């Protein structure tokens, strides 16, 4: 991954490049961006640039300057993710599975696309059941062991930690000393989606770099050049995805359609209310993988946000199309604004309990019955 492979973000790329050229590379950096942003791709490109043996600096960043060469031995190994001095730390489906065991799968996942979400990663590993992804204490110990050794061939030993917010308390605490005083020529790049879940002691030990969402033009360029999508469809998807390349790829592949159908059926059953069908849907929900369960609640939050916008005359801010837009238009006529606020709170609360391993079937049925009551109030 080179800087030129990442759409847009020229100012941010130049800032990262300049920090290397003036030798002001912070030993612990936090690349903070939303799901579907360039935070992981930038961490990969940044690590490639730092250890490139023939990097070029020609002024303003273009596709042919201010970038790693892509040809030297270091760049070739980085492209294949086999560089001995670059270590990737990422969530595993359970504490029993190790990063070393999943490394070939991770390489394939990342090379295919570095813009995907945690849900995509867990699905890619073939996870089933109640698994959410975790960076356990044993992996923190492995990190400590890795940084205790000198770099094998590059100037810097670099550890890229994806989703550090999934470290448990023990894992996070064990890394605090390392983040504060790492060995010489050792860099930590933490790639995070939600800083609210990180320990404040970790935040205070890192240099935070905000990664903005992609612009519509960036998404259009990526879809047309990398995925062969026609320009008109790319424009539609860019508008709907709101700078999230993970969501854009999902929309292109129509993978969100089944989610909407299930959600619409759920809401209609709650509105009637059809108690028998709500019980059936709770059973179905319980069988979904944990990350998909959370994703369904997040999807619901987005739909009710758009419902509220539509109901208050802000139709221009609603980025939906097709059946989703029709659903919002029709449902906005039947649901009161006060109920929408209450339902959003219920969805958020259920998401909180689900993250803490509450039984999905019970939580979903309770949520469904509460929503049914709110529809009728």
VOZATOR-748100 format. One record per atom (N, C-alpha, C, O): residue in one letter; x, y, z. Coordinates in steps of 0.1 Angstrom, whole numbers, plus 5000, padded with zeros to 4 digits. Layout:
AXYZ;...
***
This chain:
X500849885000;X500050005000;X500950125000;X501750145009;X500750214990;X501450344989;X500450454991;X499250434990;X500950574994;X500050684996;X499250714983;X498050754984;X499850694972;X499050724959;X497950624957;X497050654949;X497950514964;X496850414963;X495550454971;X494550394969;X495750554979;X494650594988;X493950724982;X494650814979;X492650714980;X491950834974;X492050964983;X491950954995;X492351074977;X492351204983;X493251224995;X494351164995;X492851305005;X493551325017;X494951375015;X495851345022;X495151465005;X496551505001;X497251585013;X498451565015;X496451675020;X497151745030;X497551655042;X498651675047;X496751565045;X497151465056;X498351385052;X499251365060;X498351335040;X499551265035;X500751345035;X501851295040;X500751465031;X501851555031;X502351585046;X503551585048;X501451595055;X501851605069;X502551485074;X503551505081;X502151365071;X502851245075;X504151235069;X505151205075;X504251265056;X505551265049;X506551365055;X507651335057;X506051485057;X506951585063;X507451545076;X508651575080;X506651475085;X507151435098;X508351335097;X509151335105;X508251255086;X509451165084;X510651235079;X511751215084;X510451335070;X511551405064;X512351495074;X513551515073;X511551545084;X512251635094;X512551555106;X512951615116;X512351425106;X512651335117;X511951375130;X512451365141;X510651405128;X509751425139;X508651325140;X507451355140;X509051195139;X508051085140;X507751045154;X508650995161;X506551075159;X506251035172;X506250885174;X505850815165;X506750835185;X506850695187;X505550625190;X505550495188;X504550695193;X503150635195;X502150725189;X501950835194;X501450675178;X500550765171;X499150695171;X499150565169;X498150775172;X496750715171;X496050775159;X495750885158;X495850685149;X495150715137;X493650695139;X493150585139;X492950805142;X491550795146;X490650835134;X490650945130;X489750735129;X488850765119;X487650675120;X487750565126;X486550715114;X485350635114;X485450505106;X486450485099;X484450415108;X484450295100;X484450325085;X483650415081;X485250255077;X485250285063;X486150405059;X486150445047;X486950455069;X487850565066;X489150505061;X489350385060;X490150595060;X491450555055;X492450525066;X493650525063;X492050515078;X492950505089;X493950385088;X495150405091;X493350275085;X494250155084;X495050155072;X496250125072;X494550205060;X495350215048;X496450315050;X497550295045;X496150425057;X497250525059;X498350475068;X499550505066;X497950395078;X498950335087;X499850245079;X501050245081;X499350165070;X500050075062;X500950155052;X502150125051;X500450255046;X501250335036;X502350415044;X503450425039;X502050465056;X502950545064;X504150455068;X505350495067;X503850325072;X504850235076;X505750195064;X506950185065;X505050185053;X505850155040;X506850275037;X507950245034;X506350395038;X507150505035;X508350525045;X509450555041;X508050505058;X509150515068;X510350425065;X511450475066;X510050305061;X511150215059;X511550195044;X512450105041;X510950275035;X511350265021;X512850305020;X513350395026;X513550225011;X514950255009;X515250354998;X516350404997;X514250394991;X514450484980;X513250584978;X512850614967;X512750634990;X511550724989;X511950854983;X513050894983;X510950914976;X511151034968;X510451154975;X509351134981;X511051274974;X510451394979;X510551504969;X511651554967;X509451534962;X509551624951;X508651744952;X508251814942;X508251774965;X507351894966;X505951844969;X505651764978;X504951904962;X503551874964;X503251734960;X503751684950;X502551664968;X502251524966;X501451504953;X500351564952;X501851414945;X501151374933;X501251224932;X501651164942;X500751164922;X500751014921;X502150964918;X502450844919;X503151054915;X504451014912;X505551074920;X506751054917;X505151144931;X506251204940;X505751194954;X504651154957;X506751224963;X506451224978;X505851084982;X504751084988;X506450984979;X505850854982;X506950744983;X508150774979;X506650634988;X507550524988;X507750474974;X506850494965;X508950414971;X509250384957;X508350264952;X508050264940;X508050174960;X507250054956;X508049954949;X507549854945;X509449974949;X510249874941;X511349814950;X511749704947;X511749884960;X512849834968;X512449704976;X511249674976;X513449644982;X513149514989;X512149535000;X511249455003;X512249655007;X511349685018;X509949705013;X508949645019;X509749775003;X508349804997;X507749674992;X506549654994;X508549594986;X507949464980;X507449374992;X506449314991;X508249375003;X507749295014;X506549355021;X505649285025;X506549485021;X505349555027;X504149525019;X503049505025;X504249525006;X503049504997;X502549365000;X501349344999;X503349265003;X502949135005;X502649105020;X502248995024;X502949205028;X502749195043;X503649085049;X503149015057;X504849075044;X505748975050;X507049045055;X508048975057;X507049175058;X508249245063;X508449195077;X507549205085;X509749155080;X509949095093;X509949205105;X509849165116;X510049325101;X510049435112;X508749505113;X508649605121;X507649465106;X506349525107;X505449415112;X505249315107;X504849455124;X503949355130;X502549405131;X502349525135;X501549325128;X500149365128;X499449295140;X499549175142;X498849375148;X498049325159;X496549355156;X496249475153;X495749255157;X494349275153;X493449185162;X493949095168;X492149215163;X491249135171;X491148995166;X491048965154;X491048895175;X490748755171;X489348725176;X488848785185;X488648635169;X487248595173;X487148555187;X486048565194;X488248495193;X488148445207;X489548445212;X490548445205;X489648435225;X491048435232;X491748305229;X493048305230;X491048205224;X491748075221;X492548085208;X493548015206;X492048165198;X492748185185;X493848285186;X493548395192;X494948265181;X496048355181;X496248435168;X495748395158;X496848545170;X497148635158;X498048555148;X497948575136;X499048485154;X499948405145;X499148305136;X499448295124;X498148245142;X497348145134;X496448215123;X496248165113;X496048335126;X495148405117;X495848505108;X495248565099;X497248505109;X497948605101;X497848585086;X497648685079;X497848455080;X497648445066;X496248495062;X496048555051;X495248475070;X493848525067;X493848675067;X493248735059;X494548735077;X494548875078;X495248945066;X494849045061;X496348875062;X497048935050;X496048935038;X496049035030;X495348825036;X494448825024;X493348925026;X493048995016;X492848935038;X491749035041;X492249175038;X491549255031;X493349215043;X493849345041;X494249385027;X494049495022;X494949285020;X495349305006;X494149324997;X494149404988;X493049255000;X491749274992;X491249414994;X490849474984;X491149465006;X490649605009;X491049645023;X490649565032;X491749755025;X492049795039;X490949895045;X491149955055;X489749905038;X488749995043;X487549935049;X486549995052;X487649805052;X486549735058;X486449735073;X487349785080;X485349685078;X484949705092;X485349575100;X485749475094;X485149585113;X485449475122;X484449365119;X484849245119;X483149395116;X482249295112;X482649215099;X482549095099;X483249295090;X483749235077;X484849135081;X484949025075;X485749175090;X486849095093;X486448965100;X486848855097;X485448975110;X485048855117;X484248755107;X484448635108;X483548815098;X482848735088;X483848665079;X483648555075;X484948735076;X486048685067;X486748565074;X487148475067;X486748565087;X487448455094;X486448335095;X486848225100;X485248355091;X484248245092;X483648235106;X483248125110;X483748335114;X483248335128;X481748305128;X480948355120;X481348235138;X479848205140;X479548225155;X480448225164;X478248245158;X477848255172;X478148385178;X478048485172;X478448385191;X478448495200;X479848565201;X480148625211;X480648555191;X481948615191;X482048755186;X481448785176;X482748845194;X482748985190;X484149035186;X484249145180;X485148965189;X486549015186;X487149075198;X486549155205;X488449025200;X489149075213;X490649065210;X491148985202;X491349155217;X492849155217;X493149115232;X493249195240;X493348985234;X493548935248;X494948965254;X495849015247;X495048935267;X496348975274;X497548895268;X498648955268;X497348775263;X498448705258;X499048775245;X500248765243;X498248845237;X498748915226;X499449035230;X500449085224;X499049105241;X499849215247;X501249165251;X502149235249;X501249045257;X502548995261;X503448965248;X504648985249;X502748915238;X503548895225;X504049025220;X505149035214;X503349135221;X503849265217;X505049305224;X506049355219;X505049285237;X506149325246;X507349245242;X508549295241;X507149115238;X508249025234;X508849075220;X510049075218;X507949115211;X508349165198;X509249285199;X510349295193;X508849385207;X509549515207;X510849495215;X511749585215;X511049395223;X512249375230;X513449335221;X514549345225;X513149295209;X514149255199;X514449375190;X513649455187;X515649375185;X516049485176;X515449455162;X515149345159;X515349565154;X514849545141;X515749455133;X517049455134;X515149375125;X515949275117;X516649335106;X517849305104;X516049415098;X516649475086;X516349625083;X517049695076;X515249665089;X514749805086;X515249905097;X515749865107;X515150035094;X515550135104;X514650125116;X515050145127;X513250105113;X512350115124;X511649975125;X511349915115;X511349935138;X510349825140;X509049895143;X508949985151;X508049855136;X506749915136;X505649815140;X505549705134;X504749855149;X503649775153;X502349845150;X502149955155;X501549795141;X500249845137;X499149775145;X498949655143;X498549845154;X497449775162;X496149825158;X495749945159;X495349735151;X494049775146;X492949745156;X492949635162;X492149835158;X491049825168;X491549815182;X491149715189;X492449905187;X493049885201;X491949905211;X492149865223;X490749955208;X489649975217;X489149835222;X488349825231;X489549735215;X489049595218;X490049525228;X489849405231;X491049595232;X491949535242;X491149545255;X490549645259;X491249435263;X490649435276;X491549525286;X492649565282;X491049545298;X491849635307;X493249575310;X494149655310;X493349445311;X494649395314;X495649415303;X496749445305;X495149395290;X495949405278;X496449555277;X497549585275;X495449645279;X495749785277;X496749835288;X497749905285;X496549795300;X497449835311;X498849785309;X499849845313;X498949665303;X500349605302;X501149675291;X502349665291;X500449755282;X501149825272;X501549975276;X502250045268;X500950015287;X501150165290;X502650205291;X503050305286;X503450125298;X504850155300;X505550155286;X506450245284;X505250055278;X505850055264;X505550175256;X506350235249;X504250215257;X503850335249;X504550465254;X504750555246;X504850465267;X505450585272;X506950585269;X507550695266;X507550475271;X509050465269;X509350345260;X509850245266;X509150345247;X509450225239;X510950215236;X511650315238;X511450105232;X512850095228;X513150185216;X512150225209;X514350215214;X514750305203;X514350245190;X514350125188;X513950345181;X513550305167;X512350205167;X512350115158;X511450225176;X510250145177;X509050235176;X508950325184;X508150205167;X506950295165;X505650205167;X505550095163;X504750275174;X503450215176;X502450295168;X502350425169;X501650235159;X500550305152;X499250235156;X498950125152;X498450305164;X497150255168;X496050305159;X495950425157;X495350205153;X494350245143;X492950225149;X492550105152;X492250335152;X491050325161;X489850385154;X489950475146;X488650325157;X487450375152;X486650455163;X485850545160;X486850415176;X486150475187;X487050505199;X487350415207;X487550635200;X488450665211;X487750665224;X488450655235;X486450675225;X485650665237;X485850535245;X485650535257;X486250435238;X486450305244;X487950275248;X488250175253;X488750375245;X490150355249;X490450415263;X489750515267;X491350365270;X491750415283;X492350555281;X493050575271;X491950645290;X492550785289;X494050785290;X494750865285;X494550685297;X496050675299;X496750635286;X497850675284;X496050565277;X496550535264;X496450655255;X497350695248;X495350725256;X495150845248;X496250955251;X496751015242;X496550965264;X497551065268;X498951035263;X499851115263;X499150905260;X500550865256;X500750855241;X501750815236;X499750895233;X499750895219;X499551025212;X498951115218;X500151045200;X499851165192;X498651135183;X498751045175;X497651205186;X496351175179;X496251245165;X496551365164;X495951165155;X495851215141;X494451175136;X494051065135;X493651285134;X492251265130;X492251235115;X492851305107;X491551125111;X491451085097;X490051125093;X489051065097;X489851225084;X488551265080;X487851155070;X488551075065;X486551165069;X485851075060;X486251115045;X486651225043;X486151025036;X486351055022;X485351145017;X484151145021;X485751225007;X484751315000;X483951224990;X484451114987;X482851284985;X482151204975;X482951184963;X482951084956;X483851284959;X484751274948;X485751154950;X486051084940;X486251144962;X487151034965;X486550904963;X487050814957;X485250884968;X484550764967;X484250724952;X484350614948;X483850834945;X483550804930;X484750764923;X484750664915;X485950824926;X487150784919;X487550644923;X488050564914;X487450604936;X487750474940;X486950364933;X487450264928;X485550394933;X484650294928;X484850274912;X484750164907;X485150384905;X485250374891;X486550314887;X486650234877;X487650354894;X489050304891;X489350164896;X489950084889;X488950144909;X489350014915;X488249904913;X488649784913;X486949944912;X485949834912;X485149834899;X484249754897;X485549924889;X484949924876;X483449964876;X482749924867;X483050044886;X481650084887;X481450204877;X482250294876;X480250204870;X480050314861;X479850444869;X479450444880;X480150554862;X480150684869;X478850724876;X478850774887;X477750694869;X476450734874;X476150664887;X475650714897;X476350524887;X476050444899;X477050484910;X476650484922;X478350514906;X479350554916;X478850684923;X479050704935;X478250774916;X477750904922;X476650874932;X476650934943;X475750784928;X474650744937;X475250684950;X474750724961;X476150594948;X476650524960;X477450614969;X477450614981;X478250704963;X479050804970;X478150894979;X478450924990;X477050934973;X476051014981;X475450944993;X475350995003;X475150814991;X474550735001;X475550695012;X475150675023;X476850675008;X477750615017;X478350715027;X478950675038;X478250845024;X478750955033;X480150935037;X480550945049;X481050905027;X482450905029;X482950775035;X484150765039;X482050675036;X482450545042;X482650445031;X481750395024;X483950405028;X484250315017;X483750175019;X483450105010;X483650135032;X483150005035;X481649995032;X481249895026;X480950105035;X479550105032;X479350115017;X478350055011;X480250195010;X480150204995;X480250074988;X479550044979;X481249994993;X481449864987;X480149774989;X479849694981;X479649785001;X478449705004;X477249744995;X476549654991;X477049874993;X476049924985;X476149874970;X475249844964;X477449874966;X477749834952;X477349684950;X476849644940;X477649614960;X477349464960;X476049424965;X475649304965;X475149524968;X473749504973;X473649414985;X472649344987;X474749414993;X474649325005;X473749385016;X473449315026;X473449515015;X472549575025;X471149545023;X470349585032;X470749495012;X469349475009;X468649385018;X467549415023;X469249265021;X468549175031;X468449235044;X467449205051;X469349315049;X469249375062;X468049465062;X467349465072;X467849545052;X466649635052;X465349555052;X464449595059;X465249445044;X464049365044;X463749315058;X462549315062;X464749265064;X464549205078;X464149315087;X463149295095;X464749435087;X464449545096;X463049595093;X462349625103;X462649605081;X461349655077;X460249565082;X459249605087;X460549435081;X459549335086;X459449345101;X458349335107;X460549365108;X460549375122;X459749505127;X458849495136;X459949615120;X459249735124;X457749725121;X456949775129;X457349665110;X455949645107;X455249555117;X454149575121;X455949455121;X455449365131;X455249435144;X454249405152;X456149515148;X456049595160;X454949695160;X454249725170;X454649755148;X453649855146;X452249795147;X451349865152;X452049665143;X450649615142;X449949605156;X448849655156;X450549555167;X451649465168;X451349315165;X450249275169;X452349245160;X452149105157;X453149025167;X454249005164;X452648995179;X453448935189;X454048805185;X455248785188;X453248725178;X453848595174;X455048605165;X456048535166;X454848705155;X456048725146;X457148785153;X458348765149;X456948875163;X458048935170;X458848825178;X460048835179;X458148725183;X458848615190;X459648545180;X460848505183;X459148515168;X459848445158;X461048525153;X462148465151;X460948655152;X462048735148;X463148745158;X464348755155;X462748735171;X463748735182;X464548605181;X465748605184;X463948495178;X464648365176;X465648375164;X466748335165;X465248445153;X466048455142;X467248555145;X468448525142;X466948655153;X468048755157;X469048685165;X470248715164;X468548595174;X469448525183;X470448435176;X471548405180;X470048395164;X470948305156;X471948375147;X472948315142;X471848515146;X472848595139;X474148595146;X474148585158;X475248615139;X476548635146;X476448765154;X475648855151;X477248775165;X477148885174;X477349025167;X476649115169;X478349035158;X478649155151;X477449195142;X477249315140;X476849095136;X475649125128;X474549175136;X473749265132;X474349125148;X473349175157;X473549315161;X472549395160;X474749355164;X475049495167;X474849575155;X474449695156;X475249525143;X475149605131;X473649635127;X473349735122;X472749535131;X471349555128;X470849675137;X470049755132;X471249685149;X470849795158;X471349925153;X470750025154;X472649925149;X473250045143;X472550095130;X472350205128;X472149995122;X471350025110;X469950085115;X469550185108;X469350035125;X468150085130;X468250235135;X467350315132;X469350265141;X469650395146;X469750495134;X469250605135;X470350445123;X470550535112;X469150555105;X468850665101;X468350455104;X467050465098;X466150565106;X465450645100;X466150555119;X465350645127;X465850785127;X465150875129;X467150795125;X467750935123;X467150995111;X466751115111;X467050915100;X466550965087;X465050985088;X464451085082;X464350905096;X462950925099;X462651065105;X461751135101;X463551095115;X463351225122;X463651335113;X462951445113;X464651325104;X464951435095;X463851455085;X463451565082;X463351345080;X462251355070;X460951415076;X460251495070;X460751375089;X459551425095;X459551575098;X458551645099;X460851625100;X461051765103;X461351855091;X461951965092;X461151795079;X461251875067;X462651885062;X462951975053;X463651805067;X465051805062;X465251695052;X466251625054;X464451685042;X464551575032;X465851565025;X466351465021;X466451685023;X467751695016;X468851625023;X469851585017;X468751605036;X469851545044;X469651395045;X470551325050;X468551345039;X468351195040;X469051135028;X468651155016;X470051045031;X470850985020;X470350835019;X471050745022;X469150825013;X468650685011;X468050684997;X467850784990;X467850564992;X467250544979;X466450414979;X466550334988;X465650394969;X464850264967;X463950234978;X463250324983;X463950114982;X462950064993;X463250135006;X462250155014;X464450165009;X464750225022;X464150365023;X463550405033;X464250445012;X463650575011;X462150565012;X461450645019;X461550465005;X460050445005;X459650415019;X458650465024;X460450335026;X460050295040;X460050415049;X459150435057;X461050495048;X461150625056;X460050715053;X459450775062;X459750735040;X458650825037;X457250775042;X456550855048;X457050645041;X455750595046;X455650585061;X454650625067;X456750545067;X456750525082;X456750665089;X456250675100;X457250765083;X457350895089;X455850955091;X455651035100;X454950905083;X453550955084;X452850885096;X451850935101;X453350765100;X452650685110;X453250705124;X452650675134;X454550745125;X455250745137;X455350885142;X455750975135;X455050915155;X455251045161;X456651075164;X457450985167;X457051205164;X458451245167;X458851205181;X460051165183;X457951215190;X458251175204;X458651025205;X459450985213;X457950945197;X458150795198;X459550765192;X460250675196;X459950845181;X461250825175;X462350845185;X463350765186;X462250955193;X463250975203;X463350865213;X464450825217;X462250815218;X462250705228;X462850575222;X463550505228;X462450545209;X462950425203;X464450435201;X465150335203;X464950545197;X466450565195;X467150535208;X468150465208;X466550585219;X467150555232;X467150405236;X468150345241;X466050335232;X465950195234;X466950115226;X467550025231;X467150155213;X468050085205;X469550105210;X470250005210;X469850225215;X471150255220;X471450165233;X472450115235;X470350165241;X470550085254;X470649935251;X471449875258;X469949885242;X470049745238;X471449715232;X472049615235;X471949805224;X473349785219;X474349785230;X475249705229;X474149865240;X475049865252;X475049735259;X476049675262;X473849675261;X473749555268;X474249435260;X474849345265;X474049445246;X474549345237;X476049335237;X476649225237;X476649445238;X478149455238;X478649385251;X479849335251;X477849385261;X478249325274;X477749185276;X477549135287;X477449125264;X477148985264;X475748945270;X475548835275;X474849045269;X473449005273;X472848905262;X473348905251;X471948825266;X471348725258;X470548795247;X469548875250;X470948775234;X470348855223;X468848825222;X468148925219;X468448705223;X466948675222;X466148755232;X465148805228;X466548755244;X465748825254;X465848975252;X464749045253;X467049025249;X467149175246;X466349215234;X465649315235;X466349135224;X465549175212;X464049175214;X463349255209;X463649065221;X462149055223;X461749175232;X460649235230;X462449205242;X462149315251;X462149445244;X461249525245;X463149465235;X463249585226;X461949595217;X461349705216;X461649485211;X460449475202;X459149515209;X458449595204;X458949465221;X457749495228;X457749645233;X456649705233;X458949695237;X458949835240;X458649925228;X457950025230;X459249885217;X458949965205;X457449965201;X456950065197;X456849845202;X455449835199;X454649925208;X453649995204;X454949935221;X454250025230;X454450175226;X453550255227;X455750205222;X456050345219;X455250385206;X454950505204;X455150295197;X454350325184;X452950365188;X452350445181;X452350305198;X450950325201;X450750445211;X449550485213;X451850495217;X451650605227;X451250725219;X451050835226;
***
